[in-house]
Amino acid sequence: MPVIVTVEIPGGTKEQYEQNTEQITSADWWPMPGFLAHAAGPDGTGGWRVVDFWESAEAFQAFVEKATPIFRSSGTPPVMPRIDEAVNVMVGR
């Protein structure tokens, strides 16, 4: 079942996000199986918001296991993602 993953990062910065993204997308394990789409930006309260779409919660968890050292190295604070069932995911250009 596809899922919507929302991550709110209080105090997160654009610089941290860009550093994390560069390291993740250049890793030999990227893209992870099950990854569908990604969006991120400021949350309007001085933090950062990430919204991902994955084929399953298990696929997202496999990503977290690979990416956690990257998040720690950039000083991104630990967060608890919200995972919700997606009824439909459409990706286009």
Secondary structure, DSSP 8 states (H G I E B T S, - for coil): --EEEEEEETT--HHHHHHHHHHHHTSTT-S-TTEEEEEEEE-SSSSEEEEEEES-HHHHHHHHHHHHHHHHHHT------EEEE-S------
